Amino acid sequence: MTPIPASARPRQVDGLVNLSLAEVEALTRQVLVHHQLAPTHSDALTDIIVAAERDECASHGVYRLAGLVRTMNSGKVNLSATPHVRTDETSIVRVDADGGFSPLAFNMGAPELAKKAHRHGIAAMAINRCVHFTALWPEVEALADQGIVSLAMTPSHSWVAPAGGKRPLFGTNPFAFGWPRLHGNPYVFDFATSMVARGEVELHRQNGKPIPPGWALDPDGNPTTDASLAMAGALLTFGGHKGSALSTMIELLAGPLIGDLTSAESADFDGGAKAAPYHGELIIALSPDVFLGEAKSEYLQRAETLLADIVSQGARLPSQRRFEARERTVSDGVWLTRIQYDIIKTLI
């Protein structure tokens, strides 16, 4: 295994460690390969983690490596999985992830999904038997780059209480949407239907910081600002009953509808191993070319007017911060806490 060269040693300032994106890539791949993950999966996961750090999405970046290693050592993931893409005359693409991590399965199925969307106007891809740990925005952004409007959703482990409840039942159940624009970066949003991604709570715990009120319940079902108690208890849905309903929708669409597990069933499959969730994912793709035909330019321009009106009021478009970070980190690198960096080094 090739170590990170001495010339690429990280800078340290006030408990922080600075790494270039190339160093993040080398460190991530080194950890994954060290733990016997197949090269195709190591490459796919490295791309996702580097993209998260590039866009300053710390909760989905190298922070995830410790959980990935725990998952790889748990026996709950197929380290050499070979995803199988199946298509027929319908507009549905089915990808059997073979018990492996989801990014490679998405990469293999996405070209066929885009092809079917451009042919039929609307298509869907069901990824089954996958181990999922990533954000969804890289997927909808990749489809937007091909002129495809898309939605993606997935359950997780049962970490979230329904509105009015006190015990975990839902996953954090992220939902993402991508819209290709006439110029520049696409319109993209990606959010958990919980108040916050579970990784954000864990980062607070690692850094000894309280979480804001309204994020979580302790194991007895009482509101808490203690990150450790929150990790042992339950997160809350955003927007009360509205987030709870959306989370239920995602459980149904990306679970029973595609023949896969709910978040509670994923947690049962885990059996206390604390591995990444094992379940399915649903991606829906829509082609403006087919929906609009010759009117495409007119209506996409109307979309641009809408988005411009949002910005003109001083509001920020979703992912704007990510795109700004993307420009900055290419030259400035990324900053990890010393705690986080030391944890990663123990994984090699």
C-alpha positions as CSV (number, residue, x, y, z in Angstrom):
1,M,0.0,0.0,0.0
2,T,1.4,3.4,-1.0
3,P,1.5,5.8,2.0
4,I,0.7,9.5,1.8
5,P,4.0,11.1,0.8
6,A,5.9,13.2,3.3
7,S,5.6,16.2,1.0
8,A,1.8,16.0,1.5
9,R,1.8,16.2,5.3
10,P,-1.2,18.0,6.7
11,R,-1.0,21.5,8.2
12,Q,-2.2,22.0,11.8
13,V,-3.7,25.1,13.4
14,D,-5.5,25.4,16.7
15,G,-6.7,21.8,16.8
16,L,-7.5,21.7,13.1
17,V,-5.8,19.7,10.3
18,N,-5.8,21.0,6.7
19,L,-5.8,18.5,3.9
20,S,-5.8,19.0,0.1
21,L,-8.5,17.2,-1.8
22,A,-5.8,15.0,-3.2
23,E,-4.8,14.1,0.3
24,V,-8.4,13.4,1.3
25,E,-8.6,11.1,-1.7
26,A,-5.4,9.2,-0.9
27,L,-6.3,8.9,2.8
28,T,-9.8,7.6,2.1
29,R,-8.7,5.1,-0.5
30,Q,-6.0,3.9,1.8
31,V,-8.5,3.2,4.6
32,L,-10.9,1.4,2.3
33,V,-8.3,-0.8,0.6
34,H,-6.7,-1.6,3.9
35,H,-10.0,-3.1,5.1
36,Q,-10.2,-5.3,2.0
37,L,-12.9,-3.5,0.1
38,A,-12.8,-4.3,-3.6
39,P,-11.2,-1.7,-5.9
40,T,-14.4,-0.9,-7.8
41,H,-16.2,-0.2,-4.5
42,S,-13.2,1.7,-3.1
43,D,-13.1,4.0,-6.1
44,A,-16.9,4.7,-6.0
45,L,-16.9,5.4,-2.2
46,T,-13.8,7.5,-2.4
47,D,-15.4,9.7,-5.1
48,I,-18.5,10.2,-2.8
49,I,-16.4,11.0,0.3
50,V,-14.1,13.4,-1.5
51,A,-17.1,15.2,-3.1
52,A,-18.7,15.7,0.3
53,E,-15.4,17.2,1.7
54,R,-15.0,19.3,-1.4
55,D,-18.5,20.8,-0.8
56,E,-17.8,21.1,3.0
57,C,-20.5,18.6,3.9
58,A,-18.6,17.2,6.9
59,S,-21.3,14.9,8.1
60,H,-21.0,12.9,4.9
61,G,-17.3,13.1,4.4
62,V,-14.3,11.4,6.0
63,Y,-16.3,11.3,9.2
64,R,-18.1,8.4,7.7
65,L,-14.9,6.3,7.4
66,A,-15.1,5.0,11.0
67,G,-18.7,3.8,10.3
68,L,-17.7,2.3,7.0
69,V,-14.9,0.3,8.6
70,R,-17.3,-0.9,11.4
71,T,-19.7,-2.0,8.7
72,M,-17.0,-3.8,6.7
73,N,-15.8,-5.6,9.8
74,S,-19.4,-6.5,10.9
75,G,-20.0,-9.0,8.1
76,K,-23.1,-7.1,7.1
77,V,-21.8,-6.0,3.7
78,N,-20.4,-7.9,0.7
79,L,-16.9,-6.4,0.2
80,S,-16.6,-7.8,-3.3
81,A,-20.3,-7.4,-4.4
82,T,-21.0,-7.3,-8.1
83,P,-24.2,-5.3,-8.8
84,H,-26.5,-6.7,-11.5
85,V,-28.6,-4.3,-13.7
86,R,-31.8,-5.7,-15.1
87,T,-34.0,-4.0,-17.6
88,D,-37.0,-4.9,-19.7
89,E,-39.6,-3.2,-22.0
90,T,-40.9,-1.1,-19.1
91,S,-39.5,2.2,-17.9
92,I,-38.2,0.6,-14.7
93,V,-34.5,-0.3,-14.1
94,R,-33.7,-2.8,-11.4
95,V,-30.3,-3.0,-9.8
96,D,-29.5,-5.8,-7.4
97,A,-26.6,-4.4,-5.3
98,D,-25.6,-7.9,-4.2
99,G,-25.4,-6.8,-0.6
100,G,-22.7,-4.2,-1.4
101,F,-22.4,-0.5,-0.9
102,S,-24.8,1.6,-3.0
103,P,-22.6,4.0,-4.9
104,L,-21.3,1.4,-7.4
105,A,-24.8,0.1,-7.9
106,F,-26.1,3.6,-8.7
107,N,-23.1,4.2,-11.1
108,M,-23.9,1.0,-13.0
109,G,-27.6,1.6,-13.3
110,A,-27.7,5.4,-13.9
111,P,-26.9,5.3,-17.6
112,E,-29.8,2.9,-18.3
113,L,-32.1,5.1,-16.1
114,A,-31.2,8.2,-18.1
115,K,-31.7,6.3,-21.4
116,K,-35.2,5.1,-20.4
117,A,-36.1,8.6,-19.1
118,H,-35.2,10.2,-22.4
119,R,-37.1,7.4,-24.2
120,H,-40.3,7.3,-22.1
121,G,-40.3,10.7,-20.5
122,I,-40.3,9.2,-17.0
123,A,-38.4,6.2,-15.6
124,A,-37.5,4.8,-12.2
125,M,-34.6,2.9,-10.8
126,A,-35.0,0.6,-7.8
127,I,-31.7,-0.4,-6.1
128,N,-32.2,-3.4,-3.9
129,R,-30.1,-5.2,-1.3
130,C,-27.7,-2.2,-0.8
131,V,-25.8,-0.9,2.1
132,H,-26.3,2.8,2.2
133,F,-24.3,5.6,3.9
134,T,-24.1,8.5,1.5
135,A,-25.9,11.7,0.7
136,L,-28.2,11.6,-2.2
137,W,-27.3,14.9,-3.9
138,P,-24.4,13.4,-5.9
139,E,-26.9,11.2,-7.6
140,V,-29.5,13.8,-8.6
141,E,-26.7,16.2,-9.5
142,A,-25.2,13.6,-11.8
143,L,-28.5,13.1,-13.5
144,A,-29.1,16.8,-13.8
145,D,-25.8,17.0,-15.7
146,Q,-27.5,14.8,-18.3
147,G,-30.5,17.0,-18.5
148,I,-32.6,14.9,-16.3
149,V,-35.0,16.1,-13.5
150,S,-34.9,13.5,-10.7
151,L,-36.0,12.6,-7.2
152,A,-34.2,10.1,-4.9
153,M,-35.2,8.7,-1.6
154,T,-34.2,5.9,0.8
155,P,-35.0,4.7,4.3
156,S,-32.2,4.0,6.8
157,H,-32.2,2.4,10.3
158,S,-35.1,3.3,12.7
159,W,-33.5,6.3,14.5
160,V,-36.4,8.7,14.3
161,A,-39.7,8.9,16.3
162,P,-42.9,9.7,14.4
163,A,-44.6,13.0,15.4
164,G,-46.3,12.4,18.8
165,G,-44.3,9.2,19.4
166,K,-41.4,8.6,21.7
167,R,-39.5,5.6,20.2
168,P,-37.5,5.2,17.0
169,L,-39.5,3.9,14.0
170,F,-38.5,5.8,10.9
171,G,-35.1,6.3,9.4
172,T,-33.7,9.8,8.8
173,N,-35.2,9.1,5.3
174,P,-33.4,11.6,3.1
175,F,-35.1,13.0,0.0
176,A,-33.3,14.7,-2.9
177,F,-34.3,16.6,-6.0
178,G,-32.3,17.8,-9.0
179,W,-33.3,20.2,-11.7
180,P,-31.0,21.0,-14.7
181,R,-30.6,24.7,-15.4
182,L,-29.9,26.5,-18.7
183,H,-26.5,27.7,-17.4
184,G,-24.3,26.9,-14.4
185,N,-25.0,24.6,-11.5
186,P,-28.3,22.7,-11.2
187,Y,-30.9,23.4,-8.6
188,V,-30.4,20.7,-6.0
189,F,-31.7,20.0,-2.6
190,D,-31.1,17.0,-0.3
191,F,-32.4,16.8,3.2
192,A,-33.3,14.3,5.9
193,T,-36.9,14.2,7.0
194,S,-35.5,14.1,10.5
195,M,-34.7,17.5,12.1
196,V,-31.1,16.8,11.2
197,A,-28.9,14.1,9.8
198,R,-27.7,11.6,12.4
199,G,-24.1,12.4,11.5
200,E,-24.6,16.0,12.7
201,V,-25.6,14.7,16.1
202,E,-22.5,12.4,16.2
203,L,-20.2,15.3,15.3
204,H,-21.7,17.3,18.2
205,R,-21.0,14.3,20.5
206,Q,-17.4,13.9,19.3
207,N,-16.7,17.6,19.9
208,G,-18.5,17.6,23.3
209,K,-21.1,20.1,22.2
210,P,-24.8,20.2,23.1
211,I,-27.3,19.9,20.3
212,P,-30.1,22.5,19.8
213,P,-33.4,21.9,21.5
214,G,-36.0,20.2,19.3
215,W,-33.6,17.8,17.6
216,A,-34.0,14.7,19.7
217,L,-35.4,12.7,22.6
218,D,-33.5,10.8,25.2
219,P,-34.0,7.0,25.7
220,D,-37.0,7.7,28.0
221,G,-38.7,9.8,25.3
222,N,-37.9,13.2,26.9
223,P,-36.5,16.2,25.0
224,T,-32.7,16.4,25.3
225,T,-29.8,18.6,24.2
226,D,-27.2,16.0,25.2
227,A,-25.8,14.5,22.0
228,S,-24.9,11.2,23.6
229,L,-28.5,10.7,25.0
230,A,-29.8,11.7,21.6
231,M,-27.8,9.0,19.9
232,A,-29.2,6.5,22.3
233,G,-32.7,7.8,22.0
234,A,-34.5,9.1,19.0
235,L,-34.3,12.0,16.5
236,L,-37.4,14.1,15.7
237,T,-38.9,14.7,12.3
238,F,-38.7,18.2,10.9
239,G,-42.0,20.2,10.8
240,G,-43.8,17.9,13.2
241,H,-46.6,15.9,11.5
242,K,-45.6,17.2,8.1
243,G,-42.1,15.7,8.2
244,S,-43.5,12.6,9.8
245,A,-45.9,12.1,6.9
246,L,-43.1,12.7,4.3
247,S,-40.9,10.2,6.2
248,T,-43.8,7.6,6.1
249,M,-44.1,8.2,2.3
250,I,-40.4,7.5,1.8
251,E,-40.6,4.3,4.0
252,L,-43.4,3.1,1.7
253,L,-42.0,4.1,-1.7
254,A,-38.4,3.1,-1.1
255,G,-39.4,0.0,1.0
256,P,-42.4,-2.1,0.2
257,L,-43.1,-0.6,-3.2
258,I,-39.7,-1.7,-4.5
259,G,-39.6,-5.0,-2.6
260,D,-37.2,-4.0,0.1
261,L,-36.9,-3.2,3.8
262,T,-38.3,-0.5,6.0
263,S,-36.0,1.3,8.5
264,A,-37.3,-0.9,11.3
265,E,-36.6,-4.0,9.3
266,S,-33.1,-2.7,8.4
267,A,-32.4,-2.2,12.1
268,D,-33.6,-5.7,12.8
269,F,-31.3,-7.1,10.1
270,D,-28.4,-5.2,11.7
271,G,-29.0,-7.0,15.0
272,G,-26.9,-4.5,17.0
273,A,-23.9,-4.6,14.8
274,K,-24.1,-0.8,14.3
275,A,-23.4,-1.2,10.6
276,A,-24.7,1.1,7.9
277,P,-28.3,0.6,6.9
278,Y,-29.2,-2.3,4.6
279,H,-32.3,-1.7,2.4
280,G,-33.2,-0.2,-1.0
281,E,-33.3,3.1,-2.8
282,L,-35.8,4.6,-5.4
283,I,-34.7,7.2,-8.0
284,I,-37.4,8.7,-10.3
285,A,-36.1,10.4,-13.5
286,L,-38.0,12.8,-15.8
287,S,-36.9,14.1,-19.2
288,P,-37.8,17.7,-20.0
289,D,-37.1,16.8,-23.7
290,V,-40.0,14.4,-23.7
291,F,-42.4,16.3,-21.5
292,L,-41.9,19.6,-23.3
293,G,-40.6,18.8,-26.8
294,E,-40.1,22.0,-28.8
295,A,-41.4,24.1,-25.9
296,K,-38.5,23.0,-23.7
297,S,-36.5,26.2,-24.0
298,E,-39.5,28.4,-23.2
299,Y,-40.4,26.5,-20.0
300,L,-36.9,26.1,-18.7
301,Q,-36.5,29.8,-19.1
302,R,-39.7,30.3,-17.0
303,A,-38.0,28.1,-14.4
304,E,-35.0,30.4,-14.5
305,T,-37.3,33.4,-13.9
306,L,-38.7,31.7,-10.8
307,L,-35.2,30.9,-9.4
308,A,-34.0,34.4,-10.2
309,D,-36.9,35.8,-8.3
310,I,-36.0,33.8,-5.3
311,V,-32.5,35.1,-5.3
312,S,-33.6,38.7,-5.9
313,Q,-35.4,38.7,-2.6
314,G,-32.1,37.9,-0.8
315,A,-32.9,34.3,-0.4
316,R,-30.4,31.5,-1.0
317,L,-31.0,28.6,-3.3
318,P,-30.4,25.2,-1.9
319,S,-26.8,23.9,-2.5
320,Q,-25.6,27.4,-3.1
321,R,-23.3,27.1,-0.2
322,R,-22.0,23.8,-1.5
323,F,-21.2,25.2,-4.9
324,E,-19.4,28.1,-3.3
325,A,-17.4,25.8,-1.2
326,R,-16.6,23.7,-4.2
327,E,-14.7,26.6,-5.8
328,R,-12.8,27.4,-2.6
329,T,-11.7,23.9,-1.5
330,V,-10.0,23.1,-4.7
331,S,-7.2,25.6,-3.8
332,D,-7.6,25.9,0.0
333,G,-8.2,22.3,0.9
334,V,-10.5,21.2,3.8
335,W,-10.2,21.4,7.5
336,L,-10.8,18.5,9.8
337,T,-10.7,18.6,13.6
338,R,-7.7,17.0,15.1
339,I,-10.0,14.5,16.8
340,Q,-11.5,13.5,13.5
341,Y,-8.1,13.2,11.8
342,D,-6.7,11.0,14.6
343,I,-9.7,8.7,14.4
344,I,-9.1,8.2,10.7
345,K,-5.4,7.5,11.2
346,T,-6.3,4.6,13.6
347,L,-8.2,3.0,10.8
348,I,-5.1,2.3,8.7
